[in-house]
Amino acid sequence: MSGKKIYYLKNLEDPKPLGILDLSQCLEVKIADEEVGSLNSFAICILGRTYYCRAENPQEQEEWMNAILVVKNNVKNSLFYFILF
């Protein structure tokens, strides 16, 4: 994760990302264990598309979700600030 974006790769050796998730457009982050059928899964919902991710353990799942929510809330708050002033 870098700033407001998450870059995803096919594997760690790839020099170029397959795509980029723009967290400024994030609508929701939620646990997705049942949807995916795998423990420690979470969903990142971004304008018209949902990305499913899986962490190694529950602690890592929580850390990822919290980090994404912090970015999402900071973007939301900065847009609110921008609109008011």
C-alpha positions in Angstrom: 0.0 0.0 0.0 1.3 3.4 -0.9 -0.5 6.6 0.1 -4.1 6.1 -1.1 -3.4 3.2 -3.5 -2.9 -0.5 -3.3 -0.8 -2.1 -6.1 -1.4 -5.7 -6.8 0.9 -8.1 -8.5 0.8 -11.6 -10.0 3.8 -12.4 -7.9 6.5 -10.5 -5.9 9.0 -10.8 -8.8 6.8 -8.9 -11.3 8.2 -5.4 -11.9 4.9 -4.0 -13.1 1.6 -4.3 -11.1 -1.5 -6.0 -12.6 -3.6 -3.2 -11.3 -4.1 -0.4 -8.8 -6.9 0.0 -6.2 -7.6 3.7 -5.6 -8.7 3.9 -2.0 -10.1 7.3 -2.4 -13.0 5.5 -4.2 -13.4 2.9 -1.5 -17.0 2.4 -0.4 -16.6 -0.4 2.2 -14.1 -2.8 3.7 -15.6 -5.9 5.3 -14.9 -9.4 6.4 -15.5 -11.9 3.6 -14.7 -15.3 5.1 -18.2 -16.7 4.2 -18.3 -15.1 0.7 -14.9 -16.5 -0.2 -15.0 -19.7 1.8 -11.7 -19.0 3.3 -10.6 -17.8 6.8 -9.0 -14.3 7.2 -10.6 -13.0 4.0 -11.8 -9.5 3.5 -13.4 -7.5 0.7 -12.5 -4.0 -0.6 -15.5 -2.5 -2.4 -14.6 0.2 -4.8 -17.1 1.9 -7.2 -18.6 -1.0 -9.1 -16.1 -3.7 -8.2 -15.3 -5.8 -5.2 -11.7 -7.1 -4.6 -11.3 -10.1 -2.3 -8.1 -10.5 -0.3 -6.8 -13.0 2.2 -4.5 -12.5 5.1 -2.2 -15.1 6.7 -4.0 -14.8 10.1 -6.7 -12.9 11.9 -4.3 -10.3 13.2 -3.0 -9.5 9.7 -6.6 -9.4 8.4 -7.5 -6.8 11.1 -4.3 -4.8 10.4 -5.1 -4.6 6.6 -8.7 -3.7 7.2 -7.8 -1.0 9.7 -5.1 0.5 7.5 -7.6 0.7 4.6 -10.3 2.2 6.8 -7.8 4.9 8.0 -7.1 5.9 4.4 -10.8 5.8 3.5 -11.8 7.9 6.5 -8.9 10.4 5.9 -10.0 10.8 2.3 -13.7 11.2 3.4 -12.7 13.8 6.0 -10.5 15.8 3.6 -13.2 15.9 1.0 -15.7 17.1 3.7 -13.1 19.8 4.7 -12.6 20.8 1.1 -16.4 21.2 0.5 -16.9 23.3 3.6 -14.2 25.8 3.0 
